[in-house]
Amino acid sequence: LLPTRQKTQPLPILAIGKTCMKRTAQIGLSLITLLVLVLLAVTTLASNAWATLPTISSATIVTDNSYITVNFSEGVFTGAGESGNLIAGDFELTLAQNGGTASAVTINSEASSSGVEQVTNAQYKLHLTLTGTPEGVETITIAPKTATSIYDADDNPMADTESSTVTLKDKTAPKVKTNGWVFKHDDASGAVVAGAVKPGDDIYVEVTFSEDMDQTT
């Protein structure tokens, strides 16, 4: 009898190859997904870094201290999506006395547009209520209430560190600080003459005021 020839099983090379290709495809897909996520994150960070945030360009106060005009670098709104004009709650006002008598400031809600009047999208008037009579040394600093109070048309928020400062106008009448000294006066030379003042003498009185005086007004 001839010996029986046993069948040999072929090596599973094809199966191994398919498994390797599948795993390679999965790894490749995972890497592509990771790369896309990284690119999106980098793009978002770059966009935020390059975004131009709105700022306060300047602020001025009128002679009677009744309102402050605030100018912005661009049109601004109370919320994202150009959702409305600015309101009193969007602002923080801080008064520094600096030795003056005005002690507090608020936005006058009874004034035009509840205290915040739009001139243009980039300019607003803040109507004021002051406590005390200003002496011209007090200052008011205007700033956003929070970092999400004021937005531009591209939904960029104004930083809450943004601010501008104005100095209040002097509305306190001058006072005489000292009653003054009476001096005998030589009308010809303009010099002070020693000696007691007698009836008929030319005299002048030295008076010190609380602030500089303008003799022409």
Disulfide bonds with the S-S distance in Angstrom:
none
